[in-house]
């Protein structure tokens, strides 16, 4: 007969001074260990009832006064007996209370995420909801908070289950035909259409992987382009403070500057990069090399064009971004170059630009749409005056996100993405096998799809994977 699991103990609040600090106990000895600290609580306390109690040390001296709560198994977060002591938030006091609880021979210190792991193992929550707990704790934007909360109440669980249950049913039907052909005759009818429907559902879920990843980690957007195009002024305007040094002298920005903002609830890291030009100085060349590295790693690059840029020049700058999506804008729409009021039209998304160079003139409202560059030739912005900046924000979000609200998506981790991709690939192979191969191959591919999908829901999971998942949780959760 196996011994009962150890009772876990940990502080459930941050190790910093605060109004309230919580000590959490979970396991068979939770009540007994809790009463070591609060002997005045009844031997059989009423579950979910808050008792005002004195917390004492081993000699019986009172350390604090606070609340004692008892949750009887299985009606608790972990599915075990749980005790929570709510004391004043002195870090030293809380460490003393924890040390006292650990004196009980059945109690040990909890590891990262161990309370939530027990909730999963005891069937209180599935794996996607367990991971949503960590996502909610780590969320640093409104979209991430709302998406994690959606996962906590089972949004991703429901979508995975809607794919997993019919997949399991089809796999069982095919296995029945293979193993008991007479008893299960006809169970494979319509298998190809059923596989096609499952593949479409898997592809739809996989399509949200990029969005979920974006909400989880935030988006990275870089401003880049030739020197003296207004990148740093625009960066400061977008950030809302003077972060970048601005000067008429070309090449002012020597390194990548980064600032974090939140637009429509989505966390966005903006990067101001060194301007690109031929024959830079040695230090400036290092900044340009760094710019090219950044362009390969961001989700979106905003090409800020200099005064008088023409289509051929713009196309050359686009090559610098490689495979990274590019939004093309004109960065100084408050002035325009004199001498040529009709520059070559730029590719879609671009417009004429200008700067503080000789021969510039201020734009007039009476100028034609063609002269101003907003007749469909591109998005014009001015970091100096703020003109077009809101439109730029909207365009950036649209390019990053498309339609809908960021908070409406289910958070998808890299682990989820890999499992969903393997699920979709297996279903794709199963669909081909329906036409060109045997029923055994189809059933085998469905089994692989089920196994991969089970790694998301937790129906097929192993200890090493659980260790990796819960290791990213904080202690006490």
C-alpha positions in Angstrom: 0.0 0.0 0.0 1.5 3.4 -1.0 2.1 6.0 1.6 0.0 9.2 1.5 1.5 12.1 -0.4 3.6 14.7 1.5 1.8 17.8 2.7 3.1 20.8 0.8 3.8 24.2 2.4 4.8 27.5 0.7 4.2 31.2 0.9 1.6 32.1 -1.7 2.5 35.8 -1.8 5.6 37.6 -3.0 8.5 37.8 -0.6 8.1 41.6 -0.1 6.5 43.7 2.6 2.8 44.2 2.1 -0.6 44.4 3.8 -1.2 40.7 3.7 0.9 37.6 3.4 -0.5 34.1 2.8 0.9 30.7 3.9 -0.6 27.8 2.0 -0.7 24.1 3.1 -2.1 21.3 1.0 -2.2 17.5 1.8 -3.4 15.0 4.4 -1.6 16.8 7.3 -2.6 20.3 6.3 -5.1 20.8 9.1 -2.9 19.3 11.7 0.1 21.4 10.7 -2.1 24.5 10.4 -3.2 24.1 14.0 0.4 24.0 15.2 0.4 27.7 14.2 -3.2 28.4 15.2 -4.0 26.2 18.2 -7.2 28.1 19.0 -8.9 26.9 15.8 -11.4 24.1 16.4 -10.3 20.5 15.9 -12.9 20.2 13.1 -13.2 23.6 11.7 -16.1 24.5 9.4 -14.9 24.3 5.7 -14.7 27.7 3.9 -15.2 29.6 7.2 -12.8 32.3 8.1 -11.6 32.1 11.7 -9.9 35.0 13.4 -6.9 33.3 15.1 -3.6 34.0 16.9 -0.5 32.6 15.2 2.1 31.3 17.6 5.6 30.0 17.7 6.8 26.6 19.2 6.7 28.1 22.7 3.2 29.4 22.3 4.2 33.0 22.1 1.9 35.0 19.8 3.5 36.2 16.6 0.5 37.7 14.8 -3.2 37.7 14.5 -4.9 36.9 11.2 -7.4 34.6 9.4 -7.4 30.8 9.2 -9.3 29.1 6.4 -9.8 25.4 5.8 -10.9 23.7 2.6 -11.8 20.0 2.8 -10.9 17.6 0.1 -12.0 17.3 -2.7 -13.6 20.7 -2.6 -10.4 22.8 -2.9 -8.1 24.0 -5.6 -5.7 21.0 -5.3 -8.4 18.5 -4.5 -6.7 17.8 -1.1 -7.3 19.3 2.3 -6.0 22.9 2.1 -5.3 25.4 4.9 -4.5 29.1 4.3 -3.2 31.4 6.9 -3.6 35.1 6.1 -1.1 37.1 8.2 0.3 40.6 8.0 2.7 40.9 5.1 6.1 41.0 7.0 8.6 38.8 5.1 10.4 37.9 8.3 7.1 37.0 10.0 6.0 34.8 7.1 9.4 33.0 7.0 9.0 32.2 10.7 5.5 30.9 10.2 6.7 28.7 7.3 9.6 27.4 9.3 7.1 26.4 12.0 4.9 24.6 9.6 7.9 22.7 8.2 8.6 21.3 11.6 5.7 18.9 11.1 7.2 15.6 10.0 4.6 15.1 7.1 5.2 18.6 5.7 7.8 19.6 3.1 8.4 22.8 1.1 6.5 22.9 -2.2 8.4 23.2 -5.5 7.5 25.5 -8.3 3.9 25.0 -9.5 3.4 22.0 -7.3 0.0 23.1 -5.9 -1.3 23.5 -9.5 0.3 20.2 -10.5 -1.6 18.4 -7.8 -4.8 20.1 -9.0 -4.2 18.6 -12.4 -3.2 15.2 -11.1 -6.3 15.1 -8.9 -8.6 16.0 -11.9 -9.6 19.4 -10.6 -8.3 21.1 -13.8 -7.0 19.9 -17.2 -3.5 20.8 -18.4 -4.5 23.8 -20.5 -6.3 25.4 -17.6 -3.3 24.6 -15.3 -1.0 26.4 -17.8 -3.4 29.3 -17.9 -2.7 29.9 -14.2 1.0 30.5 -15.0 0.0 32.6 -18.0 -2.2 34.8 -15.8 0.6 35.3 -13.2 3.0 36.2 -15.9 0.7 38.4 -18.0 2.0 42.0 -18.5 -0.6 43.4 -20.8 -4.4 43.7 -20.8 -4.7 41.4 -23.7 -2.6 38.8 -22.0 -4.6 39.0 -18.8 -7.9 38.6 -20.6 -6.7 35.8 -22.8 -5.2 33.9 -19.8 -8.4 34.4 -17.9 -10.3 33.0 -20.9 -8.0 29.9 -20.8 -8.5 29.6 -17.0 -12.3 29.1 -17.5 -11.7 26.6 -20.2 -11.8 28.4 -23.6 -8.9 26.5 -25.1 -10.0 23.3 -23.3 -13.4 23.5 -25.1 -11.8 23.9 -28.5 -9.3 21.1 -28.0 -12.1 18.8 -26.7 -14.3 19.6 -29.7 -11.5 18.2 -31.9 -10.3 15.4 -29.6 -13.7 13.7 -29.0 -14.7 13.1 -32.6 -11.1 12.2 -33.4 -11.1 9.5 -30.7 -14.5 8.3 -31.9 -13.3 7.9 -35.5 -10.1 6.2 -34.3 -12.2 3.7 -32.3 -14.4 3.0 -35.3 -11.5 2.2 -37.5 -9.8 0.1 -34.9 -13.1 -1.8 -34.5 -13.2 -2.5 -38.2 -9.6 -3.7 -38.3 -9.9 -6.0 -35.2 -13.5 -7.1 -35.5 -14.5 -6.8 -39.1 -17.7 -8.7 -38.9 -19.1 -7.0 -35.8 -18.0 -3.5 -36.9 -18.9 -3.7 -40.5 -19.7 -0.3 -42.0 -18.1 1.7 -39.2 -15.6 3.1 -41.6 -18.2 4.5 -44.0 -17.5 8.2 -44.6 -14.1 8.0 -43.0 -12.5 10.3 -45.6 -15.1 13.1 -45.0 -14.8 12.7 -41.2 -11.0 13.0 -41.5 -11.4 16.1 -43.7 -13.6 17.8 -41.2 -11.1 17.0 -38.4 -8.2 18.3 -40.4 -10.1 21.6 -41.1 -10.8 22.0 -37.3 -7.1 21.3 -36.6 -6.0 23.8 -39.2 -8.3 26.5 -37.7 -6.9 25.9 -34.3 -3.4 26.0 -35.6 -4.1 29.3 -37.4 -4.4 31.0 -34.0 -0.9 29.9 -32.9 0.7 33.1 -34.2 -1.9 35.3 -32.5 -1.6 33.4 -29.2 2.2 33.7 -29.3 1.9 37.4 -30.0 -0.4 38.0 -27.0 1.8 35.9 -24.7 5.2 37.6 -25.4 4.1 40.9 -27.0 4.9 42.2 -30.4 8.3 43.6 -31.6 8.2 46.4 -34.1 11.3 48.2 -35.5 11.6 51.6 -37.1 14.2 51.5 -39.8 15.4 53.2 -43.0 17.9 55.7 -44.3 19.6 58.3 -42.0 17.8 61.5 -41.1 14.4 60.3 -42.1 12.6 61.2 -38.8 12.8 57.7 -37.2 13.9 58.9 -33.7 11.4 61.8 -33.6 8.6 59.4 -34.6 9.9 56.9 -32.0 9.7 59.5 -29.3 6.2 60.5 -30.4 5.0 56.8 -30.4 6.5 56.2 -26.9 5.2 59.4 -25.5 8.5 60.6 -24.1 12.0 61.8 -25.2 13.8 58.5 -25.3 15.9 58.9 -28.5 18.4 61.7 -29.2 17.2 63.8 -32.1 19.6 66.1 -34.2 19.9 67.3 -37.8 23.2 65.6 -38.1 22.8 62.2 -39.9 23.7 59.1 -38.0 22.7 60.3 -34.5 21.3 56.9 -33.5 24.2 54.6 -33.0 22.5 51.7 -31.2 19.1 50.1 -30.9 16.7 51.8 -28.4 13.8 49.9 -27.1 10.6 51.0 -25.3 7.5 49.1 -24.3 4.0 50.4 -25.0 0.5 49.0 -24.8 -1.8 49.6 -27.8 -5.4 48.3 -27.5 -4.3 46.0 -24.8 -1.5 44.4 -26.8 2.1 44.8 -25.5 4.4 46.2 -28.2 8.1 46.7 -27.9 9.2 49.5 -30.2 12.8 49.6 -31.5 14.5 52.7 -32.9 17.4 51.5 -35.1 20.5 53.2 -36.5 19.9 54.7 -40.0 21.3 52.7 -42.9 23.8 54.5 -45.3 26.9 53.9 -47.2 30.4 54.6 -45.7 29.3 55.1 -42.1 31.9 55.7 -39.3 33.2 52.8 -37.3 30.8 53.1 -34.3 27.9 53.9 -36.6 28.7 50.8 -38.6 28.3 48.7 -35.5 24.9 50.2 -35.0 23.9 49.4 -38.6 25.0 45.8 -38.2 22.8 45.7 -35.1 19.9 47.1 -37.1 20.1 44.3 -39.6 20.1 41.7 -36.8 17.0 43.3 -35.3 15.2 43.4 -38.6 15.5 39.6 -38.9 13.9 39.1 -35.4 10.9 41.5 -35.2 7.3 40.8 -36.1 7.0 44.0 -38.2 9.4 46.5 -39.6 8.2 50.1 -40.3 10.2 51.6 -43.1 10.5 55.4 -42.5 11.4 57.1 -45.8 13.6 60.2 -46.1 12.9 63.4 -48.1 12.3 63.0 -51.8 12.4 59.2 -51.8 11.4 57.6 -55.1 10.0 54.1 -55.9 13.4 52.6 -56.9 15.0 53.8 -53.6 12.1 52.4 -51.6 12.4 49.0 -53.2 16.0 48.9 -52.3 15.3 49.6 -48.6 12.6 46.9 -48.6 15.4 44.4 -49.4 17.0 45.2 -46.1 14.1 43.7 -44.2 14.4 40.3 -45.8 11.4 38.1 -45.0 10.1 40.4 -42.2 6.7 42.1 -43.1 7.2 45.8 -43.8 4.8 48.8 -43.3 6.1 51.7 -45.4 5.5 55.3 -44.3 6.9 58.8 -44.9 8.3 60.2 -41.7 8.2 64.0 -42.0 5.0 65.1 -43.6 5.1 68.5 -42.0 7.7 69.6 -44.6 8.3 68.7 -48.3 11.2 69.2 -50.6 11.0 72.2 -52.9 11.8 72.0 -56.6 9.7 68.9 -57.5 6.1 68.9 -56.3 5.4 65.7 -58.2 8.0 63.0 -57.1 7.7 59.5 -58.4 4.9 57.7 -56.7 6.1 55.2 -54.1 4.9 51.6 -53.8 1.6 51.1 -51.9 2.0 52.0 -48.2 4.6 54.7 -48.9 4.5 58.5 -49.4 6.7 61.4 -50.1 8.9 62.5 -47.2 11.1 65.4 -46.3 13.3 66.7 -43.6 15.3 69.6 -42.3 17.4 69.9 -45.4 18.1 73.0 -47.7 15.2 73.8 -50.0 12.4 72.4 -47.8 9.0 74.1 -47.4 6.1 73.6 -45.1 3.1 71.7 -46.4 0.0 73.8 -47.0 -3.6 72.5 -46.7 -4.1 74.0 -50.2 -1.6 71.6 -51.8 -3.1 69.0 -54.0 -3.5 65.4 -52.8 -0.8 64.5 -55.3 1.6 67.0 -53.8 0.8 65.9 -50.2 1.3 62.3 -51.1 -2.0 61.1 -49.5 -3.9 60.4 -52.7 -3.4 56.6 -52.2 0.4 56.7 -52.5 1.0 56.0 -48.8 0.7 56.8 -45.1 2.2 60.2 -44.1 3.2 60.8 -40.5 5.1 63.5 -38.5 6.8 62.7 -35.3 7.2 66.5 -34.8 3.5 67.4 -35.0 1.9 64.1 -34.3 0.0 64.2 -37.7 -0.8 60.7 -38.9 0.6 59.0 -35.7 -2.8 57.5 -34.7 -3.3 56.2 -38.2 0.2 54.6 -38.0 -0.7 52.9 -34.7 -3.9 51.5 -36.3 -2.0 50.4 -39.3 0.7 48.6 -37.1 -2.0 46.8 -35.1 -3.8 45.9 -38.3 -0.7 44.4 -39.8 0.2 42.6 -36.6 -3.2 41.4 -35.8 -5.8 41.8 -38.5 -9.4 42.0 -37.2 -10.9 41.2 -33.8 -9.6 41.9 -30.3 -6.3 40.5 -29.1 -7.9 39.4 -25.8 -10.3 37.2 -27.7 -7.6 34.7 -28.7 -6.6 31.6 -26.7 -3.1 31.9 -25.4 -0.9 29.3 -27.2 2.5 28.3 -25.9 5.4 27.0 -28.0 4.5 23.5 -26.6 0.9 23.9 -27.7 2.1 25.1 -31.1 4.3 22.1 -31.7 1.6 19.6 -30.5 -1.1 21.2 -32.7 1.3 21.2 -35.7 1.9 17.5 -35.3 -1.8 16.9 -34.9 -2.6 18.8 -38.2 0.3 17.0 -40.0 -0.9 13.6 -38.9 -4.5 14.4 -40.0 -3.2 15.6 -43.4 -1.4 12.3 -43.9 -4.5 10.4 -42.8 -6.6 12.2 -45.4 -4.1 11.2 -48.1 -4.1 7.6 -46.8 -7.9 7.5 -47.2 -7.4 7.8 -50.9 -4.1 6.0 -51.6 -3.3 3.7 -48.7 -4.8 1.1 -46.4 -7.2 1.5 -43.4 -4.3 0.4 -41.1 -2.3 3.5 -42.2 -5.3 5.8 -41.7 -5.9 4.5 -38.2 -2.2 4.7 -37.4 -2.1 8.4 -38.4 -5.2 9.1 -36.4 -3.5 7.5 -33.4 -0.5 9.8 -33.8 -2.9 12.8 -34.0 -4.6 11.8 -30.8 -1.3 11.4 -29.0 -0.1 14.8 -30.1 -3.4 16.5 -29.2 -3.4 14.7 -25.8 -0.2 16.6 -25.0 -2.2 19.8 -25.1 -5.2 18.5 -23.0 -3.2 16.3 -20.7 -4.8 13.1 -21.7 -1.5 11.7 -23.0 1.3 13.2 -20.9 4.4 12.0 -19.2 6.3 13.0 -16.0 9.2 14.7 -17.8 6.7 16.9 -19.7 4.9 17.8 -16.5 8.2 18.7 -14.9 9.0 21.0 -17.8 5.6 22.7 -17.7 5.3 23.3 -14.0 8.9 24.3 -13.5 8.0 27.8 -15.0 5.5 28.4 -12.2 6.3 30.3 -9.1 6.7 28.6 -5.7 3.4 28.7 -3.9 1.2 28.4 -6.9 
